[in-house]
Amino acid sequence: MRMKPNTSHAALSAGMAIPKVGPQTSDAATMARHAQAQARSWLQLNVPMANWQGRRVWLVGASTGIGLACAQALRAAGAQVVVSARNPQGVQEWAAQDAGVQWRALDVSDPDQVQATARALQADGPLDLVVYAAGYYRAQRATALNLEELLQHDKVNYQGALRVIDAVLPEMLSRQSGHISLLSSVAGWRGLPNGLAYGPTKAALTHLAETLYMDLQDQGIGVSVVNPGFVETPLTAQNQFTMPALISPEQAAREMLKGWAQGQFDIHFPKRFTLWLKLLRLLPYRLYFPLVRKFTGL
Ligand SMILES: NC(=O)c1ccc[n+]([C@@H]2O[C@H](COP(=O)([O-])OP(=O)(O)OC[C@H]3O[C@@H](n4cnc5c(N)ncnc54)[C@H](OP(=O)(O)O)[C@@H]3O)[C@@H](O)[C@H]2O)c1
């Protein structure tokens, strides 16, 4: 199903505080961006996105779990959503009933598909937000190293994000607006047992988001990284242990919308879990390694 082409930039910017300045050619445009940045509180690293009416969002990897819940929450808030993944089940029916929902089948490991999909979507109008939620996870330890699996994690979790960014960024740069949000994980904050394949891809995504932010903040483009704790989805269904502070995908989606509304860069939740992990991040290795062993028993 095709959604109606998007309205003009001016109409879109009326709904949300994203500065819709033209290409970075005039001093006035640069000054407008600087004024916008100064008007934000120091906590708001991005221009807040709170009003979703008429906004257009592409969610990549959103056929299930957090991505799907996020698409549903954004749609309920008034956004037009484009949902991509490989498996249409659970989305196609929704898209057939709601003109504000579009399904676009996509395998992020296929570079041509990513380029073609992004081109087609951008031909329909600008994307205000692109969420990269595609993810792959299998527990792995170095004592049973599986190279194929390691590379598969890299392909979906990291390279797929690179491909999507490569496909959407030039157009965002040309209009000096838009926002890219990457679904990373607290599992990327520090090394963890069983995270041999998954953890490094998430560390890379977080690093990527940080660097993108610094390069794009004065180009009118927002960047955020989402770091969930444990969320009950098909991805975590394989976990054999009791997941601490487990939340639902709907709760995760609410936290993400809250984070975007507050202009956060690092959207992490649930705080009762992630704040402890942030503390662990500060520990010297001498303390970190034995503590993790004690908590996980691994
Ligand atoms: N659940 C958690 O506790 C948790 C915690 C931290 C971070 N995360 C991250 O949150 C994101 C969403 O995960 P989730 O927990 O919601 O898991 P999920 O329900 O398994 O969702 C993963 C999504 O990625 C899509 N996907 C996988 N391979 C793909 C490919 N080659 N091309 C396109 N789409 C692909 C899947 O759709 P198809 O299979 O239909 O393609 C699915 O829509 C992931 O990046 C995950 O790492 C999850």
The ligand as an SDF file (V2000), in Angstrom:
LIG
                    3D

 48 52  0  0  0  0  0  0  0  0999 V2000
   14.6520   -7.4750   23.2700 N   0  0  0  0  0  0  0  0  0  0  0  0
   15.6300   -6.9760   24.0030 C   0  0  0  0  0  0  0  0  0  0  0  0
   15.7650   -7.2500   25.1940 O   0  0  0  0  0  0  0  0  0  0  0  0
   16.5930   -6.0060   23.3740 C   0  0  0  0  0  0  0  0  0  0  0  0
   17.4880   -5.3730   24.2280 C   0  0  0  0  0  0  0  0  0  0  0  0
   18.3840   -4.4750   23.6970 C   0  0  0  0  0  0  0  0  0  0  0  0
   18.3730   -4.2080   22.3380 C   0  0  0  0  0  0  0  0  0  0  0  0
   17.4900   -4.8470   21.5390 N   0  0  0  0  0  0  0  0  0  0  0  0
   17.5440   -4.5290   20.1090 C   0  0  0  0  0  0  0  0  0  0  0  0
   16.2730   -4.0630   19.7070 O   0  0  0  0  0  0  0  0  0  0  0  0
   16.0890   -4.3130   18.3090 C   0  0  0  0  0  0  0  0  0  0  0  0
   14.7600   -5.0130   18.1160 C   0  0  0  0  0  0  0  0  0  0  0  0
   14.8540   -6.3000   18.7150 O   0  0  0  0  0  0  0  0  0  0  0  0
   13.6190   -7.0600   19.3360 P   0  0  0  0  0  0  0  0  0  0  0  0
   13.9990   -7.4480   20.7000 O   0  0  0  0  0  0  0  0  0  0  0  0
   12.3720   -6.3110   19.1070 O   0  0  0  0  0  0  0  0  0  0  0  0
   13.6770   -8.4030   18.4910 O   0  0  0  0  0  0  0  0  0  0  0  0
   12.7700   -9.0040   17.3480 P   0  0  0  0  0  0  0  0  0  0  0  0
   11.3520   -8.9830   17.7610 O   0  0  0  0  0  0  0  0  0  0  0  0
   13.4100  -10.3020   16.9800 O   0  0  0  0  0  0  0  0  0  0  0  0
   12.9550   -7.9470   16.1510 O   0  0  0  0  0  0  0  0  0  0  0  0
   14.0350   -7.9700   15.2750 C   0  0  0  0  0  0  0  0  0  0  0  0
   13.5550   -7.3630   13.9770 C   0  0  0  0  0  0  0  0  0  0  0  0
   14.6500   -7.3610   13.0610 O   0  0  0  0  0  0  0  0  0  0  0  0
   14.1770   -7.8210   11.8230 C   0  0  0  0  0  0  0  0  0  0  0  0
   15.2480   -8.3880   11.0440 N   0  0  0  0  0  0  0  0  0  0  0  0
   16.1070   -9.3940   11.3580 C   0  0  0  0  0  0  0  0  0  0  0  0
   16.9270   -9.6620   10.3390 N   0  0  0  0  0  0  0  0  0  0  0  0
   16.5920   -8.7990    9.3520 C   0  0  0  0  0  0  0  0  0  0  0  0
   17.0580   -8.5880    8.0290 C   0  0  0  0  0  0  0  0  0  0  0  0
   18.0740   -9.3220    7.5120 N   0  0  0  0  0  0  0  0  0  0  0  0
   16.4860   -7.6160    7.2780 N   0  0  0  0  0  0  0  0  0  0  0  0
   15.4690   -6.8820    7.7770 C   0  0  0  0  0  0  0  0  0  0  0  0
   14.9750   -7.0340    9.0230 N   0  0  0  0  0  0  0  0  0  0  0  0
   15.5280   -7.9830    9.7920 C   0  0  0  0  0  0  0  0  0  0  0  0
   13.1220   -8.8790   12.1830 C   0  0  0  0  0  0  0  0  0  0  0  0
   12.2050   -9.0700   11.1350 O   0  0  0  0  0  0  0  0  0  0  0  0
   12.2310  -10.2480   10.0610 P   0  0  0  0  0  0  0  0  0  0  0  0
   12.7320  -11.4770   10.7480 O   0  0  0  0  0  0  0  0  0  0  0  0
   10.8120  -10.3090    9.6090 O   0  0  0  0  0  0  0  0  0  0  0  0
   13.1300   -9.7720    8.9710 O   0  0  0  0  0  0  0  0  0  0  0  0
   12.4370   -8.1810   13.3400 C   0  0  0  0  0  0  0  0  0  0  0  0
   11.4480   -7.3010   12.8500 O   0  0  0  0  0  0  0  0  0  0  0  0
   17.2920   -5.1750   17.9000 C   0  0  0  0  0  0  0  0  0  0  0  0
   18.2540   -4.3470   17.3020 O   0  0  0  0  0  0  0  0  0  0  0  0
   17.8230   -5.7050   19.2070 C   0  0  0  0  0  0  0  0  0  0  0  0
   19.1910   -6.0010   19.1330 O   0  0  0  0  0  0  0  0  0  0  0  0
   16.5980   -5.7580   22.0160 C   0  0  0  0  0  0  0  0  0  0  0  0
  1  2  1  0
  2  3  2  0
  2  4  1  0
  4  5  1  0
  4 48  2  0
  5  6  2  0
  6  7  1  0
  7  8  2  0
  8  9  1  0
  8 48  1  0
  9 10  1  0
  9 46  1  0
 10 11  1  0
 11 12  1  0
 11 44  1  0
 12 13  1  0
 13 14  1  0
 14 15  2  0
 14 16  1  0
 14 17  1  0
 17 18  1  0
 18 19  2  0
 18 20  1  0
 18 21  1  0
 21 22  1  0
 22 23  1  0
 23 24  1  0
 23 42  1  0
 24 25  1  0
 25 26  1  0
 25 36  1  0
 26 27  1  0
 26 35  1  0
 27 28  2  0
 28 29  1  0
 29 30  1  0
 29 35  2  0
 30 31  1  0
 30 32  2  0
 32 33  1  0
 33 34  2  0
 34 35  1  0
 36 37  1  0
 36 42  1  0
 37 38  1  0
 38 39  2  0
 38 40  1  0
 38 41  1  0
 42 43  1  0
 44 45  1  0
 44 46  1  0
 46 47  1  0
M  CHG  2   8   1  16  -1
M  END
$$$$
